[in-house]
Amino acid sequence: AQRPRNKKGEELKPVDMKSRRTRPVPVGDSTGYALVGDVVLVHNGSVITCDSMVRYSDKQMTCFGNVIIKKDDTYIYGDRAEYSGEKNEARVYSPLVKVLNKDATLYTYNLTFNTKDNVGRFYGGGCFTNGENQMESERGYFYADLDEMVGVDRVELRNDTYEMKSDSVNYNSDLEVAKYFTRSVTWKKDGEILSSNEGEYHNKVERYIFRS
């Protein structure tokens, strides 16, 4: 027997789940299942835990209460999450969604995380911190496998020695390197003002590279 495939022709892995109690519940014209107590969902190596869950089908479910998504070194915390096993995608909801990836932390209002490629995207504002470095943006992406955060629209990056403003910044939290590809202005604490259209800032050695 062949496993089902999505619209792109990719093989769909099964979504495994367990709980203390399971009971059928009406969902529109069909029947779903309510899972209650120590709920655990496993898919693509990601582990999702929550207080309760409604399973609409083998690939669609909603998690409620104390939602935690763990994938390798990435932890995501929220109040509710809608998960699609076909899209490998979790939409996380909370007054403030929290993401931990090693020494980096992201707070945002709207977050979607792909459990297959380990890429998240956020919008409606986000604040990312890594040690003394802080980046804020209207929206952006984080690549868990690469330790990279991409801030898009009204980006501000700062620490005790400088402040940068741009429309797009790619920040690597492991190397502490910020790359930008649009008009950016940097103010240093010693009074210097640096501006360019493309370049890099290496925070550990306080080195600037300008390309345009």
C-alpha positions in Angstrom: 0.0 0.0 0.0 1.2 3.5 -0.9 1.1 6.4 1.6 -1.0 9.4 0.5 0.6 12.3 -1.2 -0.1 16.1 -1.1 -0.8 18.3 -4.1 2.9 18.6 -4.8 3.3 14.8 -5.0 5.3 14.6 -1.8 4.7 11.5 0.4 2.7 12.4 3.6 4.1 11.0 6.8 1.5 9.8 9.3 0.6 12.1 12.3 0.9 10.1 15.5 -1.0 11.2 18.6 -2.0 9.9 22.0 -3.9 11.2 25.1 -5.4 9.9 28.3 -9.0 10.0 27.0 -10.6 10.1 23.5 -14.2 10.5 22.6 -16.2 11.3 19.4 -17.6 14.8 19.0 -19.8 16.3 16.3 -18.0 18.6 13.8 -20.5 20.1 11.4 -22.0 17.3 9.4 -19.3 14.8 10.3 -17.7 13.4 13.5 -14.3 14.3 15.0 -12.5 13.2 18.1 -11.7 15.0 21.2 -8.4 14.1 22.9 -8.0 15.2 26.5 -5.2 15.0 29.1 -1.5 14.9 28.3 -2.0 15.1 24.6 1.1 14.4 22.4 1.3 14.8 18.7 4.3 13.7 16.7 5.0 14.6 13.0 8.2 15.1 11.0 10.3 14.7 14.2 8.4 17.5 15.9 6.6 16.9 19.2 3.5 19.0 20.0 2.0 18.8 23.5 -1.1 20.4 24.8 -4.0 20.0 27.3 -6.6 18.9 24.7 -7.1 18.6 21.0 -9.9 18.2 18.4 -9.0 15.9 15.6 -11.0 16.6 12.5 -9.2 14.1 10.2 -5.9 12.3 10.0 -4.2 15.5 8.8 -6.2 18.3 10.5 -6.4 19.1 14.2 -6.5 22.0 16.7 -4.6 22.0 19.9 -5.8 23.9 23.0 -4.1 25.0 26.3 -0.4 25.1 27.1 0.7 24.3 23.5 4.4 23.5 23.2 6.0 22.6 19.8 9.5 21.1 20.1 11.8 20.4 17.1 15.5 19.8 17.9 16.7 23.0 19.6 13.5 25.0 18.8 10.7 25.5 21.3 7.4 27.3 20.5 4.9 28.3 23.2 1.3 29.3 22.6 -2.3 29.0 23.8 -3.7 27.4 20.7 -2.4 25.8 17.4 -4.0 24.7 14.2 -2.0 21.9 12.7 -2.1 20.6 9.1 -0.3 17.3 8.4 -0.7 17.8 4.7 1.0 21.2 4.7 3.3 20.3 7.6 2.3 23.6 9.1 1.4 24.8 12.6 -0.4 28.1 13.1 0.2 29.2 16.7 -2.1 31.7 18.5 -1.5 33.5 21.8 -1.6 37.1 23.1 2.2 36.8 22.8 3.8 33.8 21.1 7.3 32.8 22.3 10.0 31.0 20.3 13.3 29.8 21.8 16.1 28.6 19.6 19.3 28.0 21.5 20.3 31.4 22.9 17.9 33.3 20.8 14.3 34.3 21.7 11.5 35.7 19.5 8.3 37.2 20.8 5.5 37.9 18.2 1.7 38.0 17.8 1.2 35.7 14.7 3.4 32.7 13.9 3.4 29.8 11.4 6.0 27.0 11.7 6.7 24.4 9.1 7.7 21.1 10.9 9.3 19.7 7.8 11.8 22.4 6.7 12.0 24.1 10.2 11.1 27.5 8.9 8.8 29.9 10.7 7.2 33.2 9.6 5.7 35.9 11.7 3.8 39.1 11.1 2.1 41.9 13.0 5.3 42.8 14.8 8.1 40.8 16.3 11.0 41.3 18.8 14.1 39.0 18.6 16.9 39.0 21.2 20.2 37.2 21.2 22.4 38.1 24.2 22.7 41.9 24.2 21.5 42.2 20.6 17.9 43.0 19.8 16.0 43.2 16.5 12.5 44.4 15.9 10.5 44.3 12.6 7.0 44.3 11.3 7.3 40.8 9.9 9.9 38.2 9.1 11.2 34.6 9.0 13.4 32.4 11.2 15.4 29.5 9.9 15.9 27.2 12.9 18.5 24.9 11.1 20.6 27.9 10.1 20.2 30.0 13.4 19.1 32.9 11.2 16.4 35.5 11.7 15.2 37.7 8.8 13.4 40.9 9.7 11.4 42.7 7.0 9.8 46.2 7.1 10.8 48.8 9.6 13.7 46.8 11.0 15.7 48.1 14.0 18.7 46.3 15.2 20.6 47.5 18.3 22.9 46.7 21.2 25.0 48.9 23.6 27.4 50.0 20.8 25.2 50.7 17.8 21.7 51.0 16.3 20.8 50.1 12.7 17.6 50.9 10.8 16.7 49.1 7.5 13.9 47.5 5.6 15.5 44.1 5.6 18.1 42.5 7.8 19.4 38.9 7.9 20.8 38.1 11.4 22.8 35.0 12.2 22.6 34.5 16.0 25.5 32.0 16.1 28.0 34.2 14.2 26.4 37.5 15.4 26.5 38.8 11.8 23.9 41.1 10.4 23.5 41.3 6.6 21.4 43.9 4.8 20.5 44.3 1.1 18.5 47.6 1.2 19.3 51.2 2.3 20.5 51.0 5.9 21.8 53.5 8.4 23.9 52.7 11.5 24.6 55.0 14.4 27.5 54.1 16.7 27.9 55.2 20.3 31.0 57.2 19.4 29.0 59.5 17.1 29.8 57.8 13.8 27.0 57.5 11.2 27.4 54.9 8.5 25.1 54.4 5.6 25.1 52.0 2.6 22.8 50.0 0.3 24.3 46.6 1.0 26.7 45.2 3.5 27.4 43.3 6.7 28.1 44.1 10.4 30.2 41.6 12.4 29.2 42.3 16.0 31.9 40.2 17.7 34.7 42.1 16.1 32.8 45.4 15.4 33.7 45.2 11.7 31.6 46.7 8.9 31.7 45.6 5.2 30.2 47.9 2.6 29.3 46.7 -0.9 27.3 49.5 -2.2 
